[in-house]
Amino acid sequence: MPLLALFGLFLLTACTEIPEPVMVIRPPEQFRECEDVPPKPETEKPTPQVMAKWAVAVWFAGEDCRSKLRSTWDFLDKAR
């Protein structure tokens, strides 16, 4: 009887699926941090030129992050 139970256990384990190995992928360090968003101008009444420079700097900081996010997705797609 113990031999039959051992054989049954063998059959049960033989029918289970073996999970695929998990691959850990880390994007390059350069994609992990974005440029800081510049603080708002601290003057009480900033001039349009000051606000324009600030808005452009904010846009470029956002573009830096968007670019790094796209690069991260491209990196992950190539790694698969």
TIFI-618142 format. One record per residue: residue number from 1; x, y, z of N, C-alpha, C, O in turn. Coordinates in steps of 0.1 Angstrom, whole numbers, plus 5000, padded with zeros to 4 digits. Each point is the difference from the previous one (the first is absolute). Layout:
<nodes>
<node><n>NUM</n><n_xx>X</n_xx><n_yy>Y</n_yy><n_zz>Z</n_zz><ca_xx>X</ca_xx><ca_yy>Y</ca_yy><ca_zz>Z</ca_zz><c_xx>X</c_xx><c_yy>Y</c_yy><c_zz>Z</c_zz><o_xx>X</o_xx><o_yy>Y</o_yy><o_zz>Z</o_zz></node>
...
</nodes>
This chain:
<nodes>
<node><n>1</n><n_xx>5008</n_xx><n_yy>4988</n_yy><n_zz>5000</n_zz><ca_xx>4992</ca_xx><ca_yy>5012</ca_yy><ca_zz>5000</ca_zz><c_xx>5009</c_xx><c_yy>5013</c_yy><c_zz>5000</c_zz><o_xx>4997</o_xx><o_yy>5009</o_yy><o_zz>4992</o_zz></node>
<node><n>2</n><n_xx>5013</n_xx><n_yy>4992</n_yy><n_zz>5016</n_zz><ca_xx>5008</ca_xx><ca_yy>5012</ca_yy><ca_zz>5000</ca_zz><c_xx>5006</c_xx><c_yy>5002</c_yy><c_zz>4986</c_zz><o_xx>5002</o_xx><o_yy>5012</o_yy><o_zz>4996</o_zz></node>
<node><n>3</n><n_xx>5002</n_xx><n_yy>4978</n_yy><n_zz>4997</n_zz><ca_xx>5006</ca_xx><ca_yy>5001</ca_yy><ca_zz>4987</ca_zz><c_xx>4990</c_xx><c_yy>5006</c_yy><c_zz>4990</c_zz><o_xx>5003</o_xx><o_yy>5008</o_yy><o_zz>4992</o_zz></node>
<node><n>4</n><n_xx>4984</n_xx><n_yy>4988</n_yy><n_zz>5010</n_zz><ca_xx>4989</ca_xx><ca_yy>5005</ca_yy><ca_zz>4991</ca_zz><c_xx>4998</c_xx><c_yy>5015</c_yy><c_zz>5003</c_zz><o_xx>4998</o_xx><o_yy>5008</o_yy><o_zz>4991</o_zz></node>
<node><n>5</n><n_xx>5003</n_xx><n_yy>4996</n_yy><n_zz>5022</n_zz><ca_xx>4998</ca_xx><ca_yy>5014</ca_yy><ca_zz>5003</ca_zz><c_xx>5012</c_xx><c_yy>5009</c_yy><c_zz>4995</c_zz><o_xx>4998</o_xx><o_yy>5011</o_yy><o_zz>4995</o_zz></node>
<node><n>6</n><n_xx>5014</n_xx><n_yy>4983</n_yy><n_zz>5006</n_zz><ca_xx>5012</ca_xx><ca_yy>5007</ca_yy><ca_zz>4994</ca_zz><c_xx>4999</c_xx><c_yy>5002</c_yy><c_zz>4985</c_zz><o_xx>5003</o_xx><o_yy>5010</o_yy><o_zz>4995</o_zz></node>
<node><n>7</n><n_xx>4992</n_xx><n_yy>4979</n_yy><n_zz>4999</n_zz><ca_xx>4998</ca_xx><ca_yy>5001</ca_yy><ca_zz>4985</ca_zz><c_xx>4989</c_xx><c_yy>5010</c_yy><c_zz>4996</c_zz><o_xx>5002</o_xx><o_yy>5008</o_yy><o_zz>4991</o_zz></node>
<node><n>8</n><n_xx>4987</n_xx><n_yy>4993</n_yy><n_zz>5017</n_zz><ca_xx>4990</ca_xx><ca_yy>5010</ca_yy><ca_zz>4998</ca_zz><c_xx>5005</c_xx><c_yy>5014</c_yy><c_zz>5002</c_zz><o_xx>4997</o_xx><o_yy>5009</o_yy><o_zz>4992</o_zz></node>
<node><n>9</n><n_xx>5012</n_xx><n_yy>4993</n_yy><n_zz>5018</n_zz><ca_xx>5006</ca_xx><ca_yy>5013</ca_yy><ca_zz>5002</ca_zz><c_xx>5009</c_xx><c_yy>5004</c_yy><c_zz>4989</c_zz><o_xx>5000</o_xx><o_yy>5011</o_yy><o_zz>4996</o_zz></node>
<node><n>10</n><n_xx>5007</n_xx><n_yy>4979</n_yy><n_zz>4999</n_zz><ca_xx>5009</ca_xx><ca_yy>5003</ca_yy><ca_zz>4988</ca_zz><c_xx>4991</c_xx><c_yy>5004</c_yy><c_zz>4988</c_zz><o_xx>5004</o_xx><o_yy>5009</o_yy><o_zz>4993</o_zz></node>
<node><n>11</n><n_xx>4985</n_xx><n_yy>4984</n_yy><n_zz>5005</n_zz><ca_xx>4992</ca_xx><ca_yy>5004</ca_yy><ca_zz>4988</ca_zz><c_xx>4994</c_xx><c_yy>5014</c_yy><c_zz>5002</c_zz><o_xx>4999</o_xx><o_yy>5008</o_yy><o_zz>4990</o_zz></node>
<node><n>12</n><n_xx>4997</n_xx><n_yy>4996</n_yy><n_zz>5022</n_zz><ca_xx>4995</ca_xx><ca_yy>5013</ca_yy><ca_zz>5003</ca_zz><c_xx>5010</c_xx><c_yy>5011</c_yy><c_zz>4997</c_zz><o_xx>4997</o_xx><o_yy>5010</o_yy><o_zz>4994</o_zz></node>
<node><n>13</n><n_xx>5015</n_xx><n_yy>4988</n_yy><n_zz>5010</n_zz><ca_xx>5010</ca_xx><ca_yy>5010</ca_yy><ca_zz>4998</ca_zz><c_xx>5005</c_xx><c_yy>5000</c_yy><c_zz>4985</c_zz><o_xx>5004</o_xx><o_yy>5011</o_yy><o_zz>4996</o_zz></node>
<node><n>14</n><n_xx>4994</n_xx><n_yy>4979</n_yy><n_zz>4997</n_zz><ca_xx>5004</ca_xx><ca_yy>4999</ca_yy><ca_zz>4986</ca_zz><c_xx>4990</c_xx><c_yy>5008</c_yy><c_zz>4992</c_zz><o_xx>5004</o_xx><o_yy>5004</o_yy><o_zz>4989</o_zz></node>
<node><n>15</n><n_xx>4984</n_xx><n_yy>4998</n_yy><n_zz>5015</n_zz><ca_xx>4990</ca_xx><ca_yy>5006</ca_yy><ca_zz>4992</ca_zz><c_xx>4999</c_xx><c_yy>5016</c_yy><c_zz>5003</c_zz><o_xx>4993</o_xx><o_yy>5006</o_yy><o_zz>4992</o_zz></node>
<node><n>16</n><n_xx>5014</n_xx><n_yy>4998</n_yy><n_zz>5017</n_zz><ca_xx>4999</ca_xx><ca_yy>5015</ca_yy><ca_zz>5003</ca_zz><c_xx>5009</c_xx><c_yy>5007</c_yy><c_zz>4990</c_zz><o_xx>5011</o_xx><o_yy>4995</o_yy><o_zz>4996</o_zz></node>
<node><n>17</n><n_xx>4985</n_xx><n_yy>5018</n_yy><n_zz>5001</n_zz><ca_xx>5008</ca_xx><ca_yy>5008</ca_yy><ca_zz>4991</ca_zz><c_xx>5012</c_xx><c_yy>5006</c_yy><c_zz>5008</c_zz><o_xx>4999</o_xx><o_yy>5003</o_yy><o_zz>5012</o_zz></node>
<node><n>18</n><n_xx>5012</n_xx><n_yy>4998</n_yy><n_zz>4981</n_zz><ca_xx>5011</ca_xx><ca_yy>5007</ca_yy><ca_zz>5006</ca_zz><c_xx>4999</c_xx><c_yy>5014</c_yy><c_zz>4996</c_zz><o_xx>5000</o_xx><o_yy>5003</o_yy><o_zz>4988</o_zz></node>
<node><n>19</n><n_xx>5000</n_xx><n_yy>5006</n_yy><n_zz>5022</n_zz><ca_xx>4999</ca_xx><ca_yy>5015</ca_yy><ca_zz>4996</ca_zz><c_xx>5012</c_xx><c_yy>5005</c_yy><c_zz>4993</c_zz><o_xx>5011</o_xx><o_yy>4995</o_yy><o_zz>5002</o_zz></node>
<node><n>20</n><n_xx>4986</n_xx><n_yy>5014</n_yy><n_zz>4989</n_zz><ca_xx>5012</ca_xx><ca_yy>5006</ca_yy><ca_zz>4993</ca_zz><c_xx>5008</c_xx><c_yy>5008</c_yy><c_zz>5010</c_zz><o_xx>4995</o_xx><o_yy>5006</o_yy><o_zz>5009</o_zz></node>
<node><n>21</n><n_xx>5018</n_xx><n_yy>4994</n_yy><n_zz>4989</n_zz><ca_xx>5009</ca_xx><ca_yy>5008</ca_yy><ca_zz>5009</ca_zz><c_xx>4997</c_xx><c_yy>5015</c_yy><c_zz>4998</c_zz><o_xx>4996</o_xx><o_yy>5005</o_yy><o_zz>4990</o_zz></node>
<node><n>22</n><n_xx>5005</n_xx><n_yy>5002</n_yy><n_zz>5021</n_zz><ca_xx>4997</ca_xx><ca_yy>5014</ca_yy><ca_zz>5001</ca_zz><c_xx>5014</c_xx><c_yy>5007</c_yy><c_zz>4996</c_zz><o_xx>5010</o_xx><o_yy>4998</o_yy><o_zz>5006</o_zz></node>
<node><n>23</n><n_xx>4989</n_xx><n_yy>5012</n_yy><n_zz>4985</n_zz><ca_xx>5012</ca_xx><ca_yy>5007</ca_yy><ca_zz>4996</ca_zz><c_xx>4999</c_xx><c_yy>5014</c_yy><c_zz>5006</c_zz><o_xx>4990</o_xx><o_yy>5007</o_yy><o_zz>4997</o_zz></node>
<node><n>24</n><n_xx>5019</n_xx><n_yy>4997</n_yy><n_zz>5011</n_zz><ca_xx>5000</ca_xx><ca_yy>5013</ca_yy><ca_zz>5006</ca_zz><c_xx>5008</c_xx><c_yy>5010</c_yy><c_zz>4991</c_zz><o_xx>5012</o_xx><o_yy>4997</o_yy><o_zz>4997</o_zz></node>
<node><n>25</n><n_xx>4982</n_xx><n_yy>5013</n_yy><n_zz>4999</n_zz><ca_xx>5006</ca_xx><ca_yy>5010</ca_yy><ca_zz>4991</ca_zz><c_xx>5000</c_xx><c_yy>5013</c_yy><c_zz>5006</c_zz><o_xx>4990</o_xx><o_yy>5005</o_yy><o_zz>5005</o_zz></node>
<node><n>26</n><n_xx>5022</n_xx><n_yy>5001</n_yy><n_zz>4996</n_zz><ca_xx>5001</ca_xx><ca_yy>5014</ca_yy><ca_zz>5006</ca_zz><c_xx>5004</c_xx><c_yy>5009</c_yy><c_zz>4989</c_zz><o_xx>5010</o_xx><o_yy>4998</o_yy><o_zz>4993</o_zz></node>
<node><n>27</n><n_xx>4983</n_xx><n_yy>5013</n_yy><n_zz>5004</n_zz><ca_xx>5004</ca_xx><ca_yy>5010</ca_yy><ca_zz>4990</ca_zz><c_xx>5013</c_xx><c_yy>5006</c_yy><c_zz>5004</c_zz><o_xx>5003</o_xx><o_yy>5001</o_yy><o_zz>5012</o_zz></node>
<node><n>28</n><n_xx>5004</n_xx><n_yy>5004</n_yy><n_zz>4979</n_zz><ca_xx>5013</ca_xx><ca_yy>5007</ca_yy><ca_zz>5003</ca_zz><c_xx>4998</c_xx><c_yy>5012</c_yy><c_zz>5010</c_zz><o_xx>4989</o_xx><o_yy>5006</o_yy><o_zz>5000</o_zz></node>
<node><n>29</n><n_xx>5021</n_xx><n_yy>4997</n_yy><n_zz>5008</n_zz><ca_xx>4999</ca_xx><ca_yy>5010</ca_yy><ca_zz>5010</ca_zz><c_xx>4996</c_xx><c_yy>5014</c_yy><c_zz>4994</c_zz><o_xx>4992</o_xx><o_yy>5007</o_yy><o_zz>5007</o_zz></node>
<node><n>30</n><n_xx>5012</n_xx><n_yy>4996</n_yy><n_zz>4981</n_zz><ca_xx>4997</ca_xx><ca_yy>5013</ca_yy><ca_zz>4994</ca_zz><c_xx>4985</c_xx><c_yy>5002</c_yy><c_zz>4998</c_zz><o_xx>4996</o_xx><o_yy>5012</o_yy><o_zz>4998</o_zz></node>
<node><n>31</n><n_xx>4996</n_xx><n_yy>4977</n_yy><n_zz>5001</n_zz><ca_xx>4986</ca_xx><ca_yy>5002</ca_yy><ca_zz>4998</ca_zz><c_xx>4992</c_xx><c_yy>5001</c_yy><c_zz>5013</c_zz><o_xx>4988</o_xx><o_yy>5001</o_yy><o_zz>4999</o_zz></node>
<node><n>32</n><n_xx>5018</n_xx><n_yy>4998</n_yy><n_zz>5012</n_zz><ca_xx>4993</ca_xx><ca_yy>4998</ca_yy><ca_zz>5013</ca_zz><c_xx>4996</c_xx><c_yy>5014</c_yy><c_zz>5006</c_zz><o_xx>4992</o_xx><o_yy>5000</o_yy><o_zz>5009</o_zz></node>
<node><n>33</n><n_xx>5014</n_xx><n_yy>5010</n_yy><n_zz>4988</n_zz><ca_xx>4998</ca_xx><ca_yy>5013</ca_yy><ca_zz>5006</ca_zz><c_xx>4998</c_xx><c_yy>5011</c_yy><c_zz>4990</c_zz><o_xx>5007</o_xx><o_yy>5000</o_yy><o_zz>4990</o_zz></node>
<node><n>34</n><n_xx>4983</n_xx><n_yy>5009</n_yy><n_zz>5012</n_zz><ca_xx>4997</ca_xx><ca_yy>5011</ca_yy><ca_zz>4991</ca_zz><c_xx>5006</c_xx><c_yy>5013</c_yy><c_zz>5005</c_zz><o_xx>5003</o_xx><o_yy>5001</o_yy><o_zz>5012</o_zz></node>
<node><n>35</n><n_xx>4998</n_xx><n_yy>5008</n_yy><n_zz>4979</n_zz><ca_xx>5005</ca_xx><ca_yy>5013</ca_yy><ca_zz>5004</ca_zz><c_xx>4990</c_xx><c_yy>5006</c_yy><c_zz>5009</c_zz><o_xx>4987</o_xx><o_yy>4999</o_yy><o_zz>4999</o_zz></node>
<node><n>36</n><n_xx>5017</n_xx><n_yy>5009</n_yy><n_zz>5011</n_zz><ca_xx>4991</ca_xx><ca_yy>5006</ca_yy><ca_zz>5010</ca_zz><c_xx>4993</c_xx><c_yy>5011</c_yy><c_zz>4993</c_zz><o_xx>5005</o_xx><o_yy>5007</o_yy><o_zz>4991</o_zz></node>
<node><n>37</n><n_xx>4982</n_xx><n_yy>4995</n_yy><n_zz>5014</n_zz><ca_xx>4992</ca_xx><ca_yy>5011</ca_yy><ca_zz>4995</ca_zz><c_xx>5005</c_xx><c_yy>5013</c_yy><c_zz>5007</c_zz><o_xx>5001</o_xx><o_yy>5000</o_yy><o_zz>5012</o_zz></node>
<node><n>38</n><n_xx>5001</n_xx><n_yy>5010</n_yy><n_zz>4981</n_zz><ca_xx>5005</ca_xx><ca_yy>5012</ca_yy><ca_zz>5007</ca_zz><c_xx>4989</c_xx><c_yy>5006</c_yy><c_zz>5008</c_zz><o_xx>4988</o_xx><o_yy>5000</o_yy><o_zz>4997</o_zz></node>
<node><n>39</n><n_xx>5016</n_xx><n_yy>5007</n_yy><n_zz>5014</n_zz><ca_xx>4990</ca_xx><ca_yy>5006</ca_yy><ca_zz>5009</ca_zz><c_xx>4994</c_xx><c_yy>5012</c_yy><c_zz>4993</c_zz><o_xx>5006</o_xx><o_yy>5006</o_yy><o_zz>4991</o_zz></node>
<node><n>40</n><n_xx>4981</n_xx><n_yy>4997</n_yy><n_zz>5013</n_zz><ca_xx>4994</ca_xx><ca_yy>5012</ca_yy><ca_zz>4994</ca_zz><c_xx>5008</c_xx><c_yy>5013</c_yy><c_zz>5004</c_zz><o_xx>5007</o_xx><o_yy>5000</o_yy><o_zz>5010</o_zz></node>
<node><n>41</n><n_xx>4993</n_xx><n_yy>5010</n_yy><n_zz>4981</n_zz><ca_xx>5007</ca_xx><ca_yy>5012</ca_yy><ca_zz>5004</ca_zz><c_xx>4995</c_xx><c_yy>5006</c_yy><c_zz>5013</c_zz><o_xx>4988</o_xx><o_yy>5000</o_yy><o_zz>5003</o_zz></node>
<node><n>42</n><n_xx>5021</n_xx><n_yy>5004</n_yy><n_zz>5005</n_zz><ca_xx>4996</ca_xx><ca_yy>5005</ca_yy><ca_zz>5014</ca_zz><c_xx>4996</c_xx><c_yy>5015</c_yy><c_zz>5001</c_zz><o_xx>4997</o_xx><o_yy>5005</o_yy><o_zz>5010</o_zz></node>
<node><n>43</n><n_xx>5004</n_xx><n_yy>5002</n_yy><n_zz>4979</n_zz><ca_xx>4997</ca_xx><ca_yy>5014</ca_yy><ca_zz>5000</ca_zz><c_xx>4985</c_xx><c_yy>5001</c_yy><c_zz>5001</c_zz><o_xx>4992</o_xx><o_yy>4992</o_yy><o_zz>4995</o_zz></node>
<node><n>44</n><n_xx>5003</n_xx><n_yy>5020</n_yy><n_zz>5011</n_zz><ca_xx>4986</ca_xx><ca_yy>5002</ca_yy><ca_zz>5002</ca_zz><c_xx>4993</c_xx><c_yy>5001</c_yy><c_zz>4986</c_zz><o_xx>4989</o_xx><o_yy>4995</o_yy><o_zz>4998</o_zz></node>
<node><n>45</n><n_xx>5016</n_xx><n_yy>5013</n_yy><n_zz>4993</n_zz><ca_xx>4995</ca_xx><ca_yy>5002</ca_yy><ca_zz>4987</ca_zz><c_xx>5010</c_xx><c_yy>4997</c_yy><c_zz>4990</c_zz><o_xx>5007</o_xx><o_yy>5009</o_yy><o_zz>4995</o_zz></node>
<node><n>46</n><n_xx>4995</n_xx><n_yy>4978</n_yy><n_zz>5001</n_zz><ca_xx>5010</ca_xx><ca_yy>4997</ca_yy><ca_zz>4990</ca_zz><c_xx>4996</c_xx><c_yy>5006</c_yy><c_zz>4986</c_zz><o_xx>4989</o_xx><o_yy>5001</o_yy><o_zz>4997</o_zz></node>
<node><n>47</n><n_xx>5021</n_xx><n_yy>5003</n_yy><n_zz>4996</n_zz><ca_xx>4998</ca_xx><ca_yy>5005</ca_yy><ca_zz>4986</ca_zz><c_xx>4996</c_xx><c_yy>4988</c_yy><c_zz>4991</c_zz><o_xx>5003</o_xx><o_yy>4989</o_yy><o_zz>5003</o_zz></node>
<node><n>48</n><n_xx>4991</n_xx><n_yy>5015</n_yy><n_zz>4986</n_zz><ca_xx>4997</ca_xx><ca_yy>4989</ca_yy><ca_zz>4990</ca_zz><c_xx>5013</c_xx><c_yy>4993</c_yy><c_zz>4995</c_zz><o_xx>4999</o_xx><o_yy>4988</o_yy><o_zz>4998</o_zz></node>
<node><n>49</n><n_xx>5012</n_xx><n_yy>5018</n_yy><n_zz>5001</n_zz><ca_xx>5012</ca_xx><ca_yy>4994</ca_yy><ca_zz>4996</ca_zz><c_xx>5005</c_xx><c_yy>4989</c_yy><c_zz>5011</c_zz><o_xx>5004</o_xx><o_yy>4989</o_yy><o_zz>4996</o_zz></node>
<node><n>50</n><n_xx>4995</n_xx><n_yy>5015</n_yy><n_zz>5016</n_zz><ca_xx>5003</ca_xx><ca_yy>4991</ca_yy><ca_zz>5011</ca_zz><c_xx>4991</c_xx><c_yy>4988</c_yy><c_zz>5000</c_zz><o_xx>5005</o_xx><o_yy>4988</o_yy><o_zz>5001</o_zz></node>
<node><n>51</n><n_xx>4982</n_xx><n_yy>5014</n_yy><n_zz>4997</n_zz><ca_xx>4990</ca_xx><ca_yy>4989</ca_yy><ca_zz>5000</ca_zz><c_xx>5003</c_xx><c_yy>4991</c_yy><c_zz>4987</c_zz><o_xx>4998</o_xx><o_yy>4988</o_yy><o_zz>5001</o_zz></node>
<node><n>52</n><n_xx>5005</n_xx><n_yy>5019</n_yy><n_zz>4988</n_zz><ca_xx>5003</ca_xx><ca_yy>4992</ca_yy><ca_zz>4988</ca_zz><c_xx>5012</c_xx><c_yy>4991</c_yy><c_zz>5002</c_zz><o_xx>4999</o_xx><o_yy>4988</o_yy><o_zz>4996</o_zz></node>
<node><n>53</n><n_xx>5012</n_xx><n_yy>5017</n_yy><n_zz>5009</n_zz><ca_xx>5011</ca_xx><ca_yy>4992</ca_yy><ca_zz>5003</ca_zz><c_xx>4997</c_xx><c_yy>4988</c_yy><c_zz>5009</c_zz><o_xx>5005</o_xx><o_yy>4989</o_yy><o_zz>4998</o_zz></node>
<node><n>54</n><n_xx>4987</n_xx><n_yy>5014</n_yy><n_zz>5013</n_zz><ca_xx>4996</ca_xx><ca_yy>4990</ca_yy><ca_zz>5009</ca_zz><c_xx>4992</c_xx><c_yy>4989</c_yy><c_zz>4993</c_zz><o_xx>5002</o_xx><o_yy>4988</o_yy><o_zz>5002</o_zz></node>
<node><n>55</n><n_xx>4988</n_xx><n_yy>5016</n_yy><n_zz>4990</n_zz><ca_xx>4992</ca_xx><ca_yy>4991</ca_yy><ca_zz>4993</ca_zz><c_xx>5008</c_xx><c_yy>4991</c_yy><c_zz>4990</c_zz><o_xx>4997</o_xx><o_yy>4988</o_yy><o_zz>4999</o_zz></node>
<node><n>56</n><n_xx>5012</n_xx><n_yy>5018</n_yy><n_zz>4995</n_zz><ca_xx>5009</ca_xx><ca_yy>4992</ca_yy><ca_zz>4991</ca_zz><c_xx>5008</c_xx><c_yy>4990</c_yy><c_zz>5007</c_zz><o_xx>5002</o_xx><o_yy>4988</o_yy><o_zz>4996</o_zz></node>
<node><n>57</n><n_xx>5003</n_xx><n_yy>5016</n_yy><n_zz>5016</n_zz><ca_xx>5008</ca_xx><ca_yy>4991</ca_yy><ca_zz>5008</ca_zz><c_xx>4992</c_xx><c_yy>4988</c_yy><c_zz>5006</c_zz><o_xx>5004</o_xx><o_yy>4989</o_yy><o_zz>5000</o_zz></node>
<node><n>58</n><n_xx>4983</n_xx><n_yy>5014</n_yy><n_zz>5003</n_zz><ca_xx>4991</ca_xx><ca_yy>4990</ca_yy><ca_zz>5005</ca_zz><c_xx>4997</c_xx><c_yy>4990</c_yy><c_zz>4988</c_zz><o_xx>5000</o_xx><o_yy>4988</o_yy><o_zz>5002</o_zz></node>
<node><n>59</n><n_xx>4998</n_xx><n_yy>5017</n_yy><n_zz>4986</n_zz><ca_xx>4997</ca_xx><ca_yy>4992</ca_yy><ca_zz>4989</ca_zz><c_xx>5012</c_xx><c_yy>4991</c_yy><c_zz>4997</c_zz><o_xx>4998</o_xx><o_yy>4988</o_yy><o_zz>4998</o_zz></node>
<node><n>60</n><n_xx>5014</n_xx><n_yy>5017</n_yy><n_zz>5003</n_zz><ca_xx>5012</ca_xx><ca_yy>4992</ca_yy><ca_zz>4997</ca_zz><c_xx>5002</c_xx><c_yy>4989</c_yy><c_zz>5011</c_zz><o_xx>5004</o_xx><o_yy>4989</o_yy><o_zz>4997</o_zz></node>
<node><n>61</n><n_xx>4993</n_xx><n_yy>5014</n_yy><n_zz>5015</n_zz><ca_xx>5001</ca_xx><ca_yy>4990</ca_yy><ca_zz>5011</ca_zz><c_xx>4990</c_xx><c_yy>4989</c_yy><c_zz>4997</c_zz><o_xx>5003</o_xx><o_yy>4988</o_yy><o_zz>5002</o_zz></node>
<node><n>62</n><n_xx>4985</n_xx><n_yy>5016</n_yy><n_zz>4994</n_zz><ca_xx>4990</ca_xx><ca_yy>4989</ca_yy><ca_zz>4996</ca_zz><c_xx>5004</c_xx><c_yy>4992</c_yy><c_zz>4988</c_zz><o_xx>4998</o_xx><o_yy>4988</o_yy><o_zz>5000</o_zz></node>
<node><n>63</n><n_xx>5008</n_xx><n_yy>5019</n_yy><n_zz>4990</n_zz><ca_xx>5005</ca_xx><ca_yy>4993</ca_yy><ca_zz>4988</ca_zz><c_xx>5011</c_xx><c_yy>4990</c_yy><c_zz>5004</c_zz><o_xx>5001</o_xx><o_yy>4989</o_yy><o_zz>4994</o_zz></node>
<node><n>64</n><n_xx>5007</n_xx><n_yy>5015</n_yy><n_zz>5016</n_zz><ca_xx>5011</ca_xx><ca_yy>4991</ca_yy><ca_zz>5004</ca_zz><c_xx>4993</c_xx><c_yy>4987</c_yy><c_zz>5006</c_zz><o_xx>5005</o_xx><o_yy>4989</o_yy><o_zz>4997</o_zz></node>
<node><n>65</n><n_xx>4985</n_xx><n_yy>5013</n_yy><n_zz>5011</n_zz><ca_xx>4993</ca_xx><ca_yy>4988</ca_yy><ca_zz>5006</ca_zz><c_xx>4993</c_xx><c_yy>4992</c_yy><c_zz>4989</c_zz><o_xx>5001</o_xx><o_yy>4987</o_yy><o_zz>5000</o_zz></node>
<node><n>66</n><n_xx>4992</n_xx><n_yy>5019</n_yy><n_zz>4991</n_zz><ca_xx>4994</ca_xx><ca_yy>4993</ca_yy><ca_zz>4989</ca_zz><c_xx>5010</c_xx><c_yy>4992</c_yy><c_zz>4991</c_zz><o_xx>4997</o_xx><o_yy>4989</o_yy><o_zz>4996</o_zz></node>
<node><n>67</n><n_xx>5014</n_xx><n_yy>5018</n_yy><n_zz>5001</n_zz><ca_xx>5010</ca_xx><ca_yy>4993</ca_yy><ca_zz>4992</ca_zz><c_xx>5006</c_xx><c_yy>4988</c_yy><c_zz>5008</c_zz><o_xx>5002</o_xx><o_yy>4989</o_yy><o_zz>4994</o_zz></node>
<node><n>68</n><n_xx>5000</n_xx><n_yy>5012</n_yy><n_zz>5019</n_zz><ca_xx>5006</ca_xx><ca_yy>4989</ca_yy><ca_zz>5007</ca_zz><c_xx>4989</c_xx><c_yy>4989</c_yy><c_zz>5002</c_zz><o_xx>5004</o_xx><o_yy>4988</o_yy><o_zz>5000</o_zz></node>
<node><n>69</n><n_xx>4984</n_xx><n_yy>5015</n_yy><n_zz>5001</n_zz><ca_xx>4989</ca_xx><ca_yy>4990</ca_yy><ca_zz>5000</ca_zz><c_xx>5000</c_xx><c_yy>4992</c_yy><c_zz>4987</c_zz><o_xx>4999</o_xx><o_yy>4988</o_yy><o_zz>5000</o_zz></node>
<node><n>70</n><n_xx>5001</n_xx><n_yy>5020</n_yy><n_zz>4989</n_zz><ca_xx>5000</ca_xx><ca_yy>4993</ca_yy><ca_zz>4987</ca_zz><c_xx>5012</c_xx><c_yy>4991</c_yy><c_zz>4999</c_zz><o_xx>4999</o_xx><o_yy>4989</o_yy><o_zz>4995</o_zz></node>
<node><n>71</n><n_xx>5013</n_xx><n_yy>5016</n_yy><n_zz>5009</n_zz><ca_xx>5012</ca_xx><ca_yy>4992</ca_yy><ca_zz>4999</ca_zz><c_xx>4999</c_xx><c_yy>4987</c_yy><c_zz>5009</c_zz><o_xx>5005</o_xx><o_yy>4990</o_yy><o_zz>4996</o_zz></node>
<node><n>72</n><n_xx>4989</n_xx><n_yy>5012</n_yy><n_zz>5016</n_zz><ca_xx>4998</ca_xx><ca_yy>4988</ca_yy><ca_zz>5008</ca_zz><c_xx>4991</c_xx><c_yy>4990</c_yy><c_zz>4994</c_zz><o_xx>5004</o_xx><o_yy>4988</o_yy><o_zz>5000</o_zz></node>
<node><n>73</n><n_xx>4985</n_xx><n_yy>5016</n_yy><n_zz>4994</n_zz><ca_xx>4991</ca_xx><ca_yy>4990</ca_yy><ca_zz>4993</ca_zz><c_xx>5008</c_xx><c_yy>4994</c_yy><c_zz>4988</c_zz><o_xx>4998</o_xx><o_yy>4988</o_yy><o_zz>4998</o_zz></node>
<node><n>74</n><n_xx>5009</n_xx><n_yy>5019</n_yy><n_zz>4995</n_zz><ca_xx>5008</ca_xx><ca_yy>4994</ca_yy><ca_zz>4989</ca_zz><c_xx>5010</c_xx><c_yy>4990</c_yy><c_zz>5005</c_zz><o_xx>5001</o_xx><o_yy>4989</o_yy><o_zz>4994</o_zz></node>
<node><n>75</n><n_xx>5006</n_xx><n_yy>5014</n_yy><n_zz>5017</n_zz><ca_xx>5009</ca_xx><ca_yy>4991</ca_yy><ca_zz>5006</ca_zz><c_xx>4993</c_xx><c_yy>4987</c_yy><c_zz>5004</c_zz><o_xx>5005</o_xx><o_yy>4989</o_yy><o_zz>4998</o_zz></node>
<node><n>76</n><n_xx>4984</n_xx><n_yy>5013</n_yy><n_zz>5009</n_zz><ca_xx>4992</ca_xx><ca_yy>4988</ca_yy><ca_zz>5004</ca_zz><c_xx>4995</c_xx><c_yy>4991</c_yy><c_zz>4989</c_zz><o_xx>5000</o_xx><o_yy>4988</o_yy><o_zz>5000</o_zz></node>
<node><n>77</n><n_xx>4995</n_xx><n_yy>5019</n_yy><n_zz>4989</n_zz><ca_xx>4996</ca_xx><ca_yy>4993</ca_yy><ca_zz>4988</ca_zz><c_xx>5011</c_xx><c_yy>4992</c_yy><c_zz>4994</c_zz><o_xx>4998</o_xx><o_yy>4988</o_yy><o_zz>4995</o_zz></node>
<node><n>78</n><n_xx>5014</n_xx><n_yy>5017</n_yy><n_zz>5004</n_zz><ca_xx>5011</ca_xx><ca_yy>4993</ca_yy><ca_zz>4994</ca_zz><c_xx>5005</c_xx><c_yy>4989</c_yy><c_zz>5009</c_zz><o_xx>5006</o_xx><o_yy>4990</o_yy><o_zz>4995</o_zz></node>
<node><n>79</n><n_xx>4992</n_xx><n_yy>5011</n_yy><n_zz>5018</n_zz><ca_xx>5005</ca_xx><ca_yy>4990</ca_yy><ca_zz>5010</ca_zz><c_xx>4991</c_xx><c_yy>4987</c_yy><c_zz>5000</c_zz><o_xx>5005</o_xx><o_yy>4990</o_yy><o_zz>5004</o_zz></node>
<node><n>80</n><n_xx>4983</n_xx><n_yy>5011</n_yy><n_zz>4991</n_zz><ca_xx>4991</ca_xx><ca_yy>4989</ca_yy><ca_zz>5000</ca_zz><c_xx>5004</c_xx><c_yy>4989</c_yy><c_zz>4990</c_zz><o_xx>4993</o_xx><o_yy>4990</o_yy><o_zz>4999</o_zz></node>
</nodes>
